[in-house]
Amino acid sequence: MLQMTSLPASARPRALAHWLFAVAALIVLMVVIGGITRLTESGLSITEWKPLSGAIPPLTDAQWQAEFAHYRQIGQYEQLNRGMTLAEFKNIFFWEYLHRLLGRVIGLAFFLPLVWFAVRRAIPQGYGWRLTALLALGGLQGALGWWMVQSGLNKTSTAVDHFWLAAHLLTALFTLGGIVWTALDLLALARNPMAPPARLTGLATGVLLVLFVQLFYGALVAGLDAGLVTDQWPLMNGHFFPGVSQTGQSLGHVLFSDPAVVHFIHRWWAWVAVAGLILLARKVRATSRPASIAIHSAFGTQILLGIATVMAGVPIWLAAFHQLTGALVVIATVWGAHVAGARAAA
């Protein structure tokens, strides 16, 4: 007796899943390059957004001089980098150019295969809208990146606005999570054509919300250079709570824009996130031991890297590894949430 299947013969869920995992890997690389771009204060080195022609870097001395002249008009140059040489400018230009180029590569790596799969009718029913939504999120990510850069292109700023940076990073991580979740659904469909999509359980939703807060404050720490407030752990400059570093401000400013308080919240909310991740890992251990191990490994490494980054004075290479592991924590958490959700949907 033949097994009933909900998939047309042309559907290729496994191929789609492998493609999405490849795109997810590119996004993880993008997150790391973006972190280095921020740490090297390179994000404002390209002052114009040219979606097509901007893919080609300056090739002649005249073109380089023109780019450098644009940069010398903004506050970051005037206040931080006055006297910078053209060679030094090329160093920071490299990271921002690489970041934008990789963004273009990711856009093409998603759009072109999506069109090909659609033409070949390889997308299972119900997944077309989800893949289109993920593509739209990628487009939003690019727009947020440019709005973020624009926030620093003036005479008074020396860096991008930290709220725009948070929106830019969190959208990237949300897109990453959506891609991984969809790929896992497609893998399940490849194994069993009757498998329903996983659904978010209450526990997984709570853990993801707690993790969202931690990631949000991590982005604020990066945007405010709050990791440099102290090189101590667990104390901050000899105190458990460092106090407000800028007095006379509103409560909202203290909670979201004061470097010392933002750093304090990020380092201690991490333990709330750890507690939630442990609960999620225990929940899925019987069903998928690899997912449970991945969650424990990711948050354990991330905690150690966070402490080491602060105590070492935020060296670029260590901070970049911290950001890389943050993306891996998102992937591991989504994996665990999917395992729990697949069991609930069965």
C-alpha positions in Angstrom: 0.0 0.0 0.0 1.5 3.4 -1.0 1.9 6.0 1.7 -0.1 9.2 1.3 2.0 12.3 0.8 1.1 16.0 0.9 4.1 16.9 -1.3 4.0 17.2 -5.1 6.7 15.3 -7.0 8.5 18.5 -7.9 8.9 19.6 -4.2 12.5 19.6 -2.9 12.3 20.3 0.9 15.8 18.9 1.6 17.4 21.0 -1.1 15.6 24.1 0.2 16.8 23.4 3.8 20.4 23.0 2.7 20.2 26.3 0.7 18.7 28.1 3.8 21.5 26.7 6.1 24.0 28.1 3.6 22.3 31.5 3.8 22.3 31.3 7.6 26.0 30.7 7.6 26.5 33.9 5.5 24.4 35.8 7.9 26.5 34.6 10.8 29.6 35.8 8.9 27.8 39.1 8.3 27.2 39.5 12.0 30.9 39.0 12.8 32.0 41.4 10.1 29.4 43.9 11.3 30.8 43.6 14.8 34.4 44.3 13.6 33.1 47.2 11.6 31.6 48.7 14.8 34.7 47.9 16.9 37.0 49.6 14.4 34.8 52.7 14.1 34.5 52.0 10.4 30.8 52.2 9.9 30.8 55.9 8.8 33.7 55.7 6.4 31.3 55.3 3.4 29.0 58.3 3.4 26.8 57.4 0.4 24.5 54.5 -0.4 24.8 53.3 -4.0 23.1 49.9 -4.2 24.6 49.0 -7.6 27.7 51.1 -8.3 28.7 50.9 -4.7 29.6 47.3 -5.2 32.8 48.5 -7.0 35.3 50.1 -4.6 37.4 53.1 -5.5 40.0 52.1 -8.1 41.9 55.3 -8.9 43.6 57.8 -6.6 41.1 60.4 -7.6 38.2 58.2 -6.5 39.9 57.5 -3.2 40.5 61.2 -2.6 36.8 61.9 -3.3 35.7 59.2 -0.8 38.2 60.6 1.8 36.9 64.2 1.1 33.3 63.0 1.9 34.5 61.4 5.1 36.3 64.6 6.2 33.0 66.5 6.2 31.5 64.5 9.1 31.9 64.8 12.9 33.7 61.5 13.4 36.7 62.8 11.4 36.6 66.3 13.0 36.4 65.0 16.5 38.2 61.6 16.5 40.3 61.2 13.4 41.5 64.7 12.4 44.9 64.3 10.6 44.1 60.7 9.5 46.1 59.7 6.4 44.6 58.3 3.3 46.2 54.9 4.1 44.5 54.9 7.5 41.2 55.8 5.9 41.5 52.9 3.5 41.8 50.6 6.5 38.4 51.6 8.0 36.9 51.8 4.5 37.8 48.2 4.0 35.6 46.9 6.8 32.5 48.9 5.9 32.9 48.0 2.2 33.3 44.3 3.1 30.2 44.6 5.3 28.1 46.1 2.5 29.5 43.8 -0.1 28.6 40.8 2.0 25.1 42.2 2.4 24.7 42.3 -1.4 26.0 38.7 -1.7 23.5 37.5 0.9 20.7 39.3 -0.9 21.6 37.6 -4.2 22.2 34.2 -2.4 18.6 34.3 -1.2 16.8 36.0 -4.1 18.2 34.0 -7.1 17.8 30.5 -5.7 14.3 31.5 -4.4 13.3 32.4 -7.9 14.8 29.2 -9.3 13.0 27.0 -6.7 9.8 28.8 -7.4 10.1 28.4 -11.2 10.8 24.7 -10.7 7.8 24.4 -8.4 10.2 22.9 -5.8 8.7 24.9 -2.8 6.2 22.9 -0.8 2.7 24.3 -0.2 2.6 26.9 2.6 6.3 27.8 2.4 6.3 30.3 -0.4 4.9 33.1 1.8 7.3 32.3 4.5 10.3 32.5 2.2 9.0 35.7 0.7 8.7 37.2 4.2 12.3 36.2 5.0 13.4 37.9 1.8 11.5 41.1 2.8 13.2 41.0 6.2 16.5 40.9 4.4 15.5 44.0 2.5 14.4 45.7 5.7 17.8 44.8 7.2 19.6 46.7 4.4 17.4 49.7 4.9 18.0 49.7 8.6 21.7 49.5 8.0 21.6 52.7 5.8 19.4 54.5 8.3 21.8 53.5 11.0 24.7 55.0 9.0 22.8 58.2 8.3 22.3 58.7 12.0 26.0 59.4 12.4 26.6 61.4 9.2 26.5 64.9 10.7 28.9 67.4 12.4 28.1 66.5 16.0 28.1 62.6 16.0 31.2 60.4 16.2 29.3 57.1 15.9 26.0 55.8 14.7 23.0 56.0 17.0 22.9 53.0 19.4 19.2 52.4 19.0 19.6 52.2 15.2 22.5 49.8 15.7 20.3 47.6 18.0 17.5 47.6 15.4 20.0 46.6 12.7 21.6 43.8 14.7 18.3 42.4 16.1 16.7 42.3 12.7 19.7 40.3 11.4 19.4 37.9 14.3 15.6 37.6 13.9 16.1 36.8 10.2 18.7 34.3 11.1 16.3 32.6 13.5 13.5 32.6 11.0 15.7 31.0 8.3 17.0 28.3 10.7 13.4 27.5 11.9 12.2 27.3 8.3 15.1 25.0 7.3 14.3 22.7 10.2 10.7 22.5 9.2 11.7 21.6 5.7 14.1 18.9 6.9 11.3 17.4 8.9 9.1 17.5 5.8 11.8 15.8 3.8 11.9 13.0 6.4 8.1 12.7 6.7 5.9 14.3 4.0 3.1 14.4 6.5 5.1 16.3 9.2 3.3 19.5 10.3 5.4 22.7 10.9 6.6 23.1 14.4 4.9 25.6 16.6 6.2 27.8 19.4 5.5 26.5 22.9 5.0 28.7 25.9 8.4 27.8 27.4 10.2 28.5 24.1 8.4 31.8 23.6 9.4 32.9 27.1 13.1 31.9 26.6 13.2 33.7 23.3 11.8 36.8 24.8 14.4 36.7 27.6 17.1 36.2 25.0 15.8 39.1 23.0 16.3 41.4 26.0 19.8 40.1 26.4 20.7 40.6 22.7 19.1 44.1 22.8 21.3 45.1 25.7 24.3 43.6 24.0 23.7 45.8 21.0 23.3 48.8 23.2 26.6 47.9 24.9 28.3 47.8 21.5 26.7 51.1 20.3 27.7 52.9 23.5 31.1 51.4 23.9 29.8 50.3 27.3 32.2 47.4 27.5 35.0 49.9 28.2 33.3 51.2 31.4 35.2 48.7 33.5 37.7 45.9 33.1 36.5 44.1 36.2 34.2 41.1 36.8 32.0 40.5 38.8 32.5 44.0 40.3 32.4 47.2 38.2 35.2 49.5 39.2 35.1 48.1 42.8 31.4 48.2 43.1 28.6 45.7 42.4 26.4 48.5 41.0 28.5 51.2 39.4 26.0 54.0 39.7 24.7 56.3 37.0 27.5 57.8 35.0 25.4 60.7 33.7 23.3 62.4 36.3 20.2 64.5 35.8 18.8 62.3 33.0 15.4 60.6 32.7 14.7 57.0 33.7 14.5 56.0 30.1 17.9 57.6 29.4 19.5 55.8 32.4 18.1 52.4 31.4 18.9 52.6 27.7 21.6 55.2 27.2 23.8 55.3 30.3 26.9 53.2 29.5 27.5 52.0 33.0 23.9 51.0 33.7 23.5 49.3 30.2 26.7 47.3 30.9 25.4 46.3 34.3 22.0 45.1 33.0 23.7 43.2 30.1 26.1 41.3 32.4 23.4 40.3 35.0 20.4 39.7 32.7 22.7 37.1 31.1 22.0 34.9 34.1 18.3 35.2 33.6 18.9 34.1 30.0 21.1 31.2 31.2 18.3 30.0 33.5 15.8 30.0 30.7 18.2 28.3 28.3 18.9 25.5 30.9 15.1 24.9 31.2 14.7 24.7 27.5 17.7 22.4 27.1 16.4 20.1 29.8 13.0 20.1 28.1 14.4 18.9 24.8 17.1 16.6 26.0 15.1 13.4 25.8 14.0 14.2 22.2 17.2 15.6 20.8 20.3 15.4 23.0 22.4 17.2 20.3 20.1 20.3 20.6 20.5 20.2 24.3 24.2 20.0 24.1 24.3 22.8 21.5 22.4 25.1 23.9 24.6 24.4 26.9 27.8 24.8 24.8 26.7 28.0 23.2 25.7 29.9 26.3 28.6 28.5 28.3 31.1 29.7 25.7 29.3 33.0 25.4 29.4 33.7 29.1 33.2 33.0 29.3 33.9 35.1 26.2 31.8 38.0 27.6 33.8 38.0 30.9 37.1 37.6 29.1 36.3 40.5 26.6 35.6 42.9 29.5 38.6 41.9 31.6 40.9 42.1 28.6 39.7 45.7 27.7 37.6 44.7 24.7 40.2 43.6 22.2 38.7 43.5 18.7 39.4 39.8 18.1 37.8 38.7 21.4 34.8 40.9 21.0 34.3 39.6 17.5 34.3 36.0 18.9 31.8 37.1 21.5 29.5 38.5 18.8 30.0 35.3 16.7 28.9 33.1 19.7 25.9 35.3 20.3 24.7 34.4 16.8 25.4 30.7 17.6 23.3 31.1 20.8 20.4 32.3 18.7 20.8 29.3 16.3 21.0 26.8 19.2 18.0 28.3 21.0 15.9 28.2 17.8 17.0 24.6 17.3 15.8 23.7 20.9 12.6 25.7 20.5 11.9 23.9 17.2 12.5 20.5 18.8 10.0 21.3 21.5 7.6 22.8 19.0 7.8 19.8 16.7 6.9 17.5 19.5 4.0 19.7 20.5 2.7 19.8 16.9 2.9 16.1 16.3 
